[in-house]
Amino acid sequence: MKNKNLYAVILAGGSGTRFWPMSRKDKPKQFLNITGQGSLLQSTLKRLQKSISPVNVLIVTNKEYKSVVAEQIKAFKVPVENILLEPEGKNTAPAICWAAACIHQRNPEAVMGVFPSDHLILNQTKFEEILQRAIKLAEQEYLVTFGIVPTRPETGYGYLKTIRDKGIVHVAQFIEKPILPKAKRYYKNKNYFWNSGMFVWRTETILKAFEIHLPDIHKVFVGKGVKPASTPYINKVWPKLQNISIDYGILEDAQDVAAIPSRGLEWSDVGSWEALSEVLDKDKDNNILKGDVLSIKGRNNLVWGSDKIIATIGLDNIVVIDTPDALLVCRKDMSQSVKVVVDTLKKNKVLSQLT
């Protein structure tokens, strides 16, 4: 039986610029069927449906994505009124406070999980096990994050520095994406974890944290006469909200932030073409070939075709992504820099339509 006090908030407003040219502003990566098993948003919904009732799932997204979200959640029976539409992106803190206030009005005893819409987790059993551990800790008034046990030195993720005390793994510091020498050092130290961006807490606990650390955001969503579910109200107050992440705004300064060490989730934030290549099935030469692709003496490549035959010869560790109006070719280990391409295109009035 599902816990009636357990809610999920799925953050689905990102632009997915590191997945260009497949991901565009009108249909970013969370809405794409990258794995062949539905969109990343739908994979997230499927992952949660065993633990959380669909009426307890809220999705925060940009107003431009209302129709695509509504279409993709139909099969999961999530009510359309559970879609919270941001007038514009303001990072994660305002979105989370808004969702927490809406949930708390419905159920003051609620425990809410916060999950990105565009991550992959291949081990469902392990996810459910870790989620239950996080819920138990959240019920003790902790702000809980999933700390992914590193499997390699990684410069594309933020890190958590932790301290263990009386069976609790306390988060001492949130660390930005490191340079490689630091990533190697963190990898060898059992007290460092990848920052997954997944959280669990009681709505009462997180709203108190907002009241202390981000009072200007808190008062917009909580207080006498405030109606956080009112669209006209949100449209009026949203432009004035601070643009800030939950990490910077709350978690770096809050007390009682704990991590659940998460090993074996087979997790990826799918933050780049290289990250995607790590979780997709490969052929005998360690290639991932999608579409009409002919690979000769190539190894470790990701080649994704659209409407034409792609032939490659002697490539190694290369990404080739073909779409009808744009082609990306890059070294796999440089695929994080695709965002630079998008930023450059945006500066050109003609080419900006390709973003």
C-alpha positions as CSV (number, residue, x, y, z in Angstrom):
1,M,0.0,0.0,0.0
2,K,1.3,3.4,-1.0
3,N,2.1,6.0,1.7
4,K,-0.6,8.7,1.4
5,N,1.8,11.2,3.0
6,L,4.5,10.7,0.4
7,Y,4.6,13.2,-2.5
8,A,7.0,13.6,-5.5
9,V,8.0,16.9,-7.2
10,I,9.5,16.4,-10.6
11,L,11.5,19.4,-11.9
12,A,11.0,19.5,-15.7
13,G,11.8,23.1,-16.7
14,G,15.4,22.7,-18.0
15,S,16.6,23.6,-21.5
16,G,19.0,20.7,-22.0
17,T,21.5,22.7,-23.9
18,R,24.3,20.0,-23.6
19,F,22.1,17.7,-25.7
20,W,22.1,19.9,-28.8
21,P,21.3,19.4,-31.7
22,M,18.7,16.8,-30.7
23,S,17.5,18.9,-27.7
24,R,16.0,22.3,-28.6
25,K,14.3,25.0,-26.6
26,D,10.9,23.9,-27.8
27,K,11.5,20.2,-26.9
28,P,14.5,19.8,-24.4
29,K,16.0,16.5,-23.5
30,Q,13.6,15.5,-20.7
31,F,10.8,15.1,-23.4
32,L,12.9,13.1,-25.8
33,N,12.8,9.3,-26.2
34,I,16.6,8.9,-26.0
35,T,16.6,5.4,-24.5
36,G,13.9,3.9,-26.7
37,Q,11.7,3.3,-23.6
38,G,9.8,6.6,-23.5
39,S,11.0,10.1,-22.7
40,L,13.2,10.8,-19.7
41,L,10.2,12.4,-18.0
42,Q,8.2,9.3,-18.5
43,S,11.0,7.1,-17.2
44,T,11.0,9.2,-14.0
45,L,7.3,8.8,-13.6
46,K,7.5,5.1,-14.2
47,R,10.3,4.9,-11.5
48,L,8.1,6.7,-9.0
49,Q,4.8,5.0,-9.6
50,K,5.5,1.9,-7.4
51,S,6.0,4.1,-4.4
52,I,3.9,7.2,-4.9
53,S,0.2,7.7,-5.9
54,P,-0.2,9.6,-9.2
55,V,-2.4,12.2,-7.5
56,N,0.6,12.9,-5.2
57,V,2.9,13.7,-8.1
58,L,3.5,17.4,-9.0
59,I,5.5,18.5,-12.0
60,V,7.1,21.9,-12.2
61,T,7.9,23.1,-15.7
62,N,8.0,26.2,-17.9
63,K,4.7,27.4,-19.2
64,E,6.0,26.8,-22.8
65,Y,6.0,23.0,-22.1
66,K,2.4,22.7,-20.8
67,S,1.1,20.8,-23.7
68,V,4.0,18.4,-24.1
69,V,4.0,17.6,-20.3
70,A,0.2,17.1,-20.3
71,E,0.5,14.7,-23.2
72,Q,3.4,12.7,-21.7
73,I,1.8,12.2,-18.3
74,K,-1.6,10.9,-19.6
75,A,-0.6,7.2,-19.3
76,F,0.5,7.7,-15.7
77,K,-2.8,9.3,-14.6
78,V,-1.2,12.3,-13.0
79,P,-3.9,15.0,-12.9
80,V,-3.3,17.9,-15.2
81,E,-3.9,20.3,-12.4
82,N,-0.7,18.9,-10.8
83,I,1.4,20.7,-13.4
84,L,2.8,23.9,-12.0
85,L,3.7,26.3,-14.7
86,E,6.6,28.7,-14.2
87,P,6.3,32.0,-16.1
88,E,10.1,31.9,-16.5
89,G,13.0,29.8,-15.2
90,K,14.2,31.0,-11.8
91,N,16.4,28.0,-10.9
92,T,15.4,25.3,-8.4
93,A,14.8,27.2,-5.1
94,P,11.6,29.1,-6.1
95,A,10.2,26.0,-7.9
96,I,10.8,23.8,-4.8
97,C,9.4,26.3,-2.4
98,W,6.3,26.7,-4.6
99,A,5.7,23.0,-4.8
100,A,6.3,22.5,-1.1
101,A,3.7,25.2,-0.2
102,C,1.1,23.6,-2.5
103,I,1.7,20.2,-1.0
104,H,1.7,21.5,2.6
105,Q,-1.7,23.1,2.0
106,R,-3.0,19.8,0.9
107,N,-1.3,17.7,3.6
108,P,0.7,19.3,6.5
109,E,2.1,15.8,7.3
110,A,3.6,15.4,3.8
111,V,7.1,14.1,3.0
112,M,8.2,15.2,-0.5
113,G,10.8,13.9,-2.8
114,V,12.4,16.2,-5.4
115,F,13.6,14.5,-8.6
116,P,15.0,15.9,-11.8
117,S,13.0,14.8,-14.9
118,D,16.0,14.1,-17.0
119,H,18.1,11.5,-15.1
120,L,18.4,7.8,-15.7
121,I,18.3,5.2,-12.9
122,L,18.5,1.6,-14.2
123,N,18.3,-0.2,-10.9
124,Q,14.7,0.2,-9.8
125,T,14.9,-2.1,-6.8
126,K,17.9,-0.2,-5.4
127,F,16.2,3.1,-6.0
128,E,13.1,2.1,-4.0
129,E,15.3,0.8,-1.1
130,I,17.3,4.1,-0.9
131,L,14.1,6.1,-1.2
132,Q,12.6,4.4,1.9
133,R,15.8,5.0,3.8
134,A,15.7,8.7,2.9
135,I,12.0,8.9,4.0
136,K,12.9,7.5,7.4
137,L,15.7,10.1,7.8
138,A,13.4,12.9,6.6
139,E,10.9,12.0,9.2
140,Q,13.6,12.9,11.8
141,E,13.6,16.5,10.5
142,Y,16.7,16.0,8.2
143,L,17.0,17.6,4.8
144,V,18.1,14.5,2.8
145,T,20.0,14.2,-0.4
146,F,21.0,11.1,-2.4
147,G,24.8,11.0,-2.5
148,I,26.0,8.9,-5.4
149,V,29.0,6.8,-4.6
150,P,31.5,7.8,-7.4
151,T,32.5,5.1,-9.9
152,R,35.2,7.3,-11.5
153,P,36.9,10.7,-11.2
154,E,34.3,12.9,-12.7
155,T,34.6,16.6,-13.5
156,G,31.0,17.0,-14.8
157,Y,29.3,16.6,-11.4
158,G,29.2,18.5,-8.2
159,Y,30.3,16.7,-5.1
160,L,29.2,16.4,-1.5
161,K,31.8,16.4,1.3
162,T,30.4,14.5,4.3
163,I,31.2,13.6,7.9
164,R,29.9,10.5,9.5
165,D,28.5,10.7,13.1
166,K,26.4,8.2,15.0
167,G,25.3,6.4,11.9
168,I,24.3,9.6,10.0
169,V,26.2,10.9,7.0
170,H,26.1,14.7,7.4
171,V,26.8,16.9,4.5
172,A,29.6,19.3,5.4
173,Q,30.1,21.0,2.1
174,F,28.6,21.3,-1.4
175,I,31.4,21.4,-4.0
176,E,31.2,22.8,-7.5
177,K,32.3,20.7,-10.5
178,P,36.1,20.1,-9.8
179,I,39.1,20.0,-12.0
180,L,40.5,16.6,-12.7
181,P,43.2,16.4,-10.0
182,K,40.6,17.2,-7.3
183,A,38.1,14.8,-8.8
184,K,40.8,12.0,-8.6
185,R,41.3,12.9,-4.9
186,Y,37.6,12.9,-4.2
187,Y,37.2,9.5,-5.9
188,K,39.7,7.9,-3.6
189,N,38.0,9.4,-0.4
190,K,35.0,7.5,0.9
191,N,33.6,10.8,2.4
192,Y,32.9,12.3,-1.0
193,F,29.8,11.7,-3.1
194,W,28.4,12.9,-6.4
195,N,25.6,15.5,-5.9
196,S,22.6,13.8,-7.5
197,G,20.1,16.7,-7.2
198,M,17.6,14.3,-5.6
199,F,16.2,15.2,-2.2
200,V,13.6,14.1,0.4
201,W,12.3,16.1,3.3
202,R,9.1,16.9,5.2
203,T,7.3,20.0,3.7
204,E,7.3,21.5,7.1
205,T,11.1,21.1,7.4
206,I,12.0,22.6,4.0
207,L,9.5,25.5,4.4
208,K,11.1,26.4,7.8
209,A,14.5,26.3,6.1
210,F,13.2,28.7,3.4
211,E,11.8,31.0,6.2
212,I,15.3,31.2,7.7
213,H,17.5,31.3,4.7
214,L,15.4,32.7,1.8
215,P,12.6,34.6,3.6
216,D,11.7,36.7,0.6
217,I,10.9,33.6,-1.4
218,H,9.1,32.0,1.6
219,K,6.7,34.9,2.2
220,V,5.6,34.8,-1.5
221,F,4.3,31.2,-1.1
222,V,3.5,30.9,2.6
223,G,1.3,33.1,4.8
224,K,-2.2,34.3,5.5
225,G,-4.3,34.7,2.4
226,V,-1.5,33.3,0.0
227,K,-2.9,31.0,-2.7
228,P,0.2,29.3,-4.2
229,A,-2.0,27.3,-6.6
230,S,-3.5,30.5,-8.2
231,T,-2.1,31.1,-11.7
232,P,-2.9,34.9,-11.7
233,Y,-1.1,35.2,-8.3
234,I,2.0,33.3,-9.5
235,N,2.2,35.3,-12.8
236,K,2.2,38.5,-10.7
237,V,4.8,37.6,-8.1
238,W,7.1,35.3,-10.1
239,P,9.2,38.0,-11.9
240,K,10.3,39.4,-8.6
241,L,11.6,36.1,-7.2
242,Q,15.3,35.6,-6.8
243,N,17.0,33.3,-9.3
244,I,18.8,30.8,-7.1
245,S,19.4,27.1,-6.7
246,I,18.3,25.1,-3.7
247,D,22.0,24.2,-3.0
248,Y,23.2,27.8,-2.8
249,G,20.0,29.2,-1.2
250,I,19.3,26.6,1.4
251,L,21.4,23.5,1.7
252,E,24.9,25.1,1.9
253,D,23.8,27.0,5.1
254,A,21.1,24.8,6.6
255,Q,21.6,22.6,9.6
256,D,20.8,18.9,9.6
257,V,21.5,18.1,5.9
258,A,22.2,14.4,5.5
259,A,23.1,12.2,2.6
260,I,22.1,8.6,1.9
261,P,25.1,6.9,0.3
262,S,23.7,5.5,-2.9
263,R,25.6,2.7,-4.5
264,G,24.4,0.4,-7.3
265,L,21.7,2.8,-8.6
266,E,23.2,2.7,-12.1
267,W,22.5,6.5,-12.1
268,S,23.4,9.1,-14.7
269,D,22.3,12.7,-14.9
270,V,22.6,12.3,-18.7
271,G,24.3,15.6,-18.7
272,S,26.2,15.2,-21.9
273,W,26.5,12.9,-24.9
274,E,29.4,11.2,-23.2
275,A,27.3,10.5,-20.1
276,L,24.5,9.0,-22.2
277,S,27.0,6.8,-24.0
278,E,27.9,5.3,-20.6
279,V,24.4,3.9,-20.0
280,L,23.3,2.8,-23.5
281,D,23.9,-0.7,-24.9
282,K,27.1,-1.0,-27.1
283,D,28.2,-3.4,-29.8
284,K,31.3,-5.5,-29.8
285,D,33.5,-2.5,-30.7
286,N,32.0,-0.4,-27.8
287,N,30.1,1.7,-30.3
288,I,26.5,3.0,-30.0
289,L,25.0,3.3,-33.5
290,K,21.5,4.7,-33.9
291,G,19.9,5.0,-37.3
292,D,21.4,4.0,-40.7
293,V,25.1,4.0,-39.6
294,L,28.0,2.1,-41.2
295,S,31.0,2.1,-39.0
296,I,34.3,0.7,-40.3
297,K,37.2,0.1,-37.9
298,G,35.7,2.5,-35.4
299,R,35.6,2.1,-31.6
300,N,34.1,3.8,-28.6
301,N,31.9,6.1,-30.8
302,L,28.3,7.4,-30.4
303,V,26.8,7.9,-33.8
304,W,23.1,9.0,-34.1
305,G,21.6,9.4,-37.5
306,S,18.3,10.8,-38.6
307,D,17.3,10.7,-42.3
308,K,20.5,9.8,-44.1
309,I,23.1,7.1,-44.1
310,I,26.2,8.0,-42.0
311,A,29.5,6.2,-42.8
312,T,32.5,6.5,-40.5
313,I,36.0,5.2,-41.0
314,G,38.6,4.8,-38.2
315,L,36.9,7.0,-35.6
316,D,37.7,6.6,-31.9
317,N,35.9,8.2,-29.0
318,I,33.9,10.5,-31.3
319,V,30.3,11.8,-31.1
320,V,28.3,12.3,-34.3
321,I,24.7,13.6,-33.9
322,D,22.8,14.2,-37.1
323,T,19.4,16.0,-37.2
324,P,17.6,17.4,-40.3
325,D,19.0,21.0,-39.8
326,A,22.2,20.6,-37.8
327,L,25.1,18.2,-37.4
328,L,27.4,17.9,-34.3
329,V,30.8,16.2,-34.5
330,C,33.0,16.3,-31.4
331,R,35.4,14.3,-29.2
332,K,33.4,12.4,-26.6
333,D,35.4,13.9,-23.8
334,M,34.6,17.4,-25.1
335,S,30.8,16.9,-25.3
336,Q,30.2,19.0,-22.2
337,S,31.2,22.0,-24.3
338,V,28.2,21.6,-26.6
339,K,26.7,24.3,-24.4
340,V,29.3,26.7,-25.8
341,V,28.0,26.0,-29.3
342,V,24.4,26.8,-28.2
343,D,25.5,30.0,-26.5
344,T,27.3,31.1,-29.7
345,L,24.3,30.3,-31.9
346,K,22.0,32.3,-29.6
347,K,24.1,35.4,-30.4
348,N,23.2,35.2,-34.1
349,K,19.7,36.3,-35.0
350,V,19.5,33.9,-37.9
351,L,21.2,30.9,-36.3
352,S,19.5,31.3,-32.9
353,Q,16.4,29.5,-34.4
354,L,18.5,26.3,-34.3
355,T,18.7,26.3,-30.5
